[in-house]
Amino acid sequence: MRALTLVADRNLVVADLPSPPPPAAGEVQVRIAAVALNHIDVWGYRGMAFVKRKLPIVVGAEASGTIEAVGDGVTAFKPGQKVVMYGALTCGHCKACQEGRDNLCENVGGLIGFHVDGFARELMNIADRLVIPVPDAVDLRDAACAPIAFSTVQHMLFDNAKLHPGETVLVQAGGSGIGTVAIMMAKAIGCTVITTVGDDSKIEGVKKLGADHVINYRQDRFEHECRKITKKKGVDVVFEHVGADTFNGSLLSLKRGGRLVTCGSTSGPTTTINLMQLFQQQYKIFGSFGATMKNIAESLDKMAAGMRPVIDTEVPLDDVGAALKRMESRQVFGKIIVRF
């Protein structure tokens, strides 16, 4: 079978690997249809792994497919069914897993496509407990964006930041994969959405998604613009994922008692903050990583109801290297999909 394999830093090849054996008891075999790219794929491509790993490794952290076969004891799935898969090898037994807080598993075996072989292969076996059914109304291309892009935003905005209807939210990098989703999810509940972009070419796109105010951060200080827009009050919530370049400006954009939720550091992992500002303004800062199985199901339900991902580009498997370089350039608007 074909598999997209990282053999060295920045060296991806389409390898011919043995097909997996029939699924074992409690497993399903999935035929992969589409892989959605994320910044975690870029980090892995560069060699920026969180822990040591062995190369070569099959990449791909977010994907959709159809059930090819089921192992003994599997009753929840049947061949031909559309599915997506959870992106981490959780234990399923610890307190966090038992409580449905999958992304806080105490014995996680690694991130799929980053620490262990990923989804960018024609066939793979996986435990059925890590598989989520896709509603009939959602096609496989869109579904591929649920396990990370949609569910990460769902977890950030609603589990962590507790975003409420009518609030004002600043979405950083509104043209990114998760930025586009954050705009749609916030607007869907009646929030006022302010967003930043780094290129005027993205302004019309984010407005079509529902953004009420758009700031080109390369031309204007977004924190000053946010204060003007909110009449010096500040925003209720900041959706942050850019990192060092924007973090302190994001804090300055908040109202007293405002909430900042962050899941990324693409511009750098280290910054300094004013502690007096933090406690005097009574900010609440939430670190958010990944999502839960429930968040993925909630995301698929939103897709079924009409909230579809923004797709920047679809590429065949052989062109994924160019797609990753496009992501590095920050010219992407929405998601890049790799099709099998």
N, C-alpha and C positions, 0 to 999 in steps of 0.2 A: 504494500500500500504506500501511497505518497504521504510524506510528512515533512512539514517545514521545520528544519532543524538548525539550531545555532551551533556551529562547530568551533567558533572562536569569536571574540568581540567584534561586532559589526560584520560578521561573515555568516550569512544565512544561506542554506542550500535546501533544495527539495530532494530529500533522500528517499530511497526505496527501502522501507522497513518491513519486517514480517508482520502479517496481519495478526491481530490478537486471537487467542484461543476462544472457544465458546465461553460465554459468561458463566461464572461460578454461581453457586447458590447466593441469593441476595444481590446479585449484580444484573445490570442490563448492558447490552452492547448498543452503542449509539453510532449511527452514520452521520458524520459532521457535514452540515450544509453551508454554514457561514460562520466566520470568525470576525468579531469586532475588535478593532485595535484601540489601545489605551496607552496612557503615558507609562504605565508599568511595563508595557512591551518595549517602549523606547529605552527605559532604564535597563531592562534585561539585555537588550540589543547592544547597549553601550558597555555592558559588564558591571553595571551598578547594582549588584544583587545585595539584598539585606543580609544574607548569610552565604556561606560557601556552598557551592554547588558543583556538580560534575558536568563537563561537556563531553560529547554533544548532548543537547537537550532539545526536545520538541517544544516549540513555543506556542503561544496562544492562551490567553487568560479568560476569554469571554466568547461563548459560542452557542450555536443552536444546532439541532439536528433531528433525526427521527430514530425511533427505536428499531434496531435491526433484529435483535433477539433478546430473550429474557432467560435468566437462570432459574434454578429451582427455588420455589417459595416466593417468587415475585408475582404479585397479583394486581398491583396498582398500575402496571403498564402493559401495553401489548404492541407487537410489531406494527410499524407504520405510524405510530403516534408521534406527534410533534412535541419536542421537549427542549429545555435548557438545563444546564448543569451548574451546581454551586462550585465556586472557584477555589475552595480550600479543602484540604483533607482533614476535616474535623473528626474528633473521636466519636462523637455521638453519645458519650457516656458521662462526661463531666457535668458539674452543676450548671455551667453556662449553657452547654448543649441541651440539657434536659429542660432548661427554662426558655429555650428558643432564642438564646443570645449567641447564635452560631459564630459570629465574628469575634467573640471573646473566649472561644474554646481554649481550655487550659492545656491541651495536648495536641495542638494542631500539627499535622505532619508536613506542612508546607503549602505554598500557593501554587496551584496548577499553572504550568506555563512559565513559572518563574524559578521555583526551587525544584520542582519535579516535572516530568513530561507533561506537556500541555495539550490543548484541544486542536491544534492545527495539524490534524491527521485525518485520514479518511474514516477510520474506525477506532473506537476505544471502548474499553470496559470500565464501568464505574459503579459504585454501590448505589442501589436504587434509592436509598435514603437521601442522596445528594442530587436527585433529579426532580425537576418541577415541570408539570405538564403545561403546554402552551395552549391557550384558548383557540378555538377554530377560527375566530375572526382575525387572528394575528399571523402574518406570514413569517417565514423563518428568517428573512433578512432583518425585519424589525425586531423579532424576538431575540436575536443575537445581541441586542443592545440592552437587554433587561438585566442580566446577571451582575453587571458592574455599573454601567452608565446610569440607567434609570434607578436601580435599587440603591446605589450610593447616595443619590440625591434624595430619594424617599427617606432614607435613614437620617441624613443630615438635617433636612428641613423639618421633618415631622417627629421623629423619635428624639432627636437631640435638641434642635433649636426651638421646637414646639411652635412653629410658625402658625399664626392665627389669621383668619380672614380679615381683610381690611388693614393689615399691617403694611409697613414699608420695608422693602428688602433691597439691599445692594447685592447684585450678583456680579462677582468679579469674572472677567474673561467670558463674556456672554456668548461669544461665538464658538467656544470650545464644546467638546462632546457633552460634558456634564453641565456646562454653562447654559447651553440651549435647553436642556431638560429642566434646569432650575427655573429658568424664565417661565416655561410652560406650566410647571407644577405650581409655582407661586401665583401666576396670573389666573390659573383655574379656580383658585379659592378667593379671588377678588382682592389680591394684594396690589399695592403700587410697587412697580418694579423699576429700579434704577440699575443700569448695567454699564460695564466698561468694555471697550474694544480697543485694539491697538492699531486698527486700520479703518479708514472711513468706508472702505468697500463692504464692511460687515454691518454698517449702521442700519441699512434698509432691512437686512435679514433679521436682525434681532427685534426690530420694530414689528415686523410681520409676526413674530412669535408672541408679541404682546408687551414688549418692553415699553414703559411709559417715558423714560428718559434715558438717553444714551450719551456716554462720556468717552471721548477718545483720550485715553490716559497718556498718550504720547504728546498731546497738545495742551491738555489742561490737568491741573491737580484735582484728581477725582474727589479727594476729601473736601476740598473747598467747594466744589460743585454740589456735592451732597448736602453740605450745610446750607447752600443757597436754595436748593430745591426744597428742602424740608424747613425753610425759614429758621435756620440755626438750631432746629430741634435735634436733628440726627435721625438715622434710620433705626428701626426696631431690630433688624437682623442683618448681618453680613454673611454672605455665602462666599467663603474664602478658600482658594485652592492654589493660588499663584505662589505664595510663599514670601520670601524675604523682601522682594521688591514692593509689595503692597501691604504687608501685614500691619505696620504701624499706621499707615493711612487708613486702613480698614477700621482700626480701633478708633481713630479720630472721627470717623464717619458715624459712629454709633451715638445714640441718645444715652442719657443716663439710665443705667440698668439694662442696656441693650445686650444682645446676644451675638456672639461671633462663633461660627462653626467652620472648622477647617478640615480638609482631607488631603491637602497636597502641598508640595514645596518645589514646584518645577523651576522657580527662579532662584532657589537656594534654600537649604534647610536651617540656616542659623540667622537669628535676628536678636535685637535687644528691645526690651519694652520698658516703659516708665511705670514703675510699680505704684507710685503715688497716683498716677492717672488711673491705673487699674482699679485700686480700691476706692478712691474718691468717687469715681464715676460708676462704681459698682457693676463693672462689666462682667459678663459671664462668657467664658471661653470654653468651647467644646472641641476636643479632638475626636475625629470620626474616621474610622477605617473600615472599608468594606460595607457589608450589609448582612442582613439575616435572610434565611430562606423565606420568611414571611414577607420581607420587603420585596423580594423578587416576584413573589406571587401577586403582591399589591401592584407592582409595576406592570406586570402582564395584564392585570385587570384594567389599568389605566390605558394601556395600548388598545385593548379590546373595545374600550369606550371611545376611542378616537384620537388619543394623544400619541402620535407617532413620532419616532425619532427623526432628527434631521440628518440626512445622509450626505456627506461631502463627496465621497468617491467610492466606487466599487471597483475592486481590482481582482484579477485572477491570482492564484497562488504564486505563480512565478514572479509577480511584480510587487511582492510585499516589501522588498528592500526599498524600493522607490517610495512606497506608501509611508514607511517609517521615517524616511528622510523628509517627506512632506510634513509629517507631524512635528518633527524637530524644527522646521522652519516657522511654525506657528501660523501658517497660512490656511489652516484647516477651518472650515465652518461646519460644525457637526461631527459626525462619525465617519470613519473609514471602515469599509467592510471588505473582507477577503472571502471570495467565493470559491467553493470546491467544484 
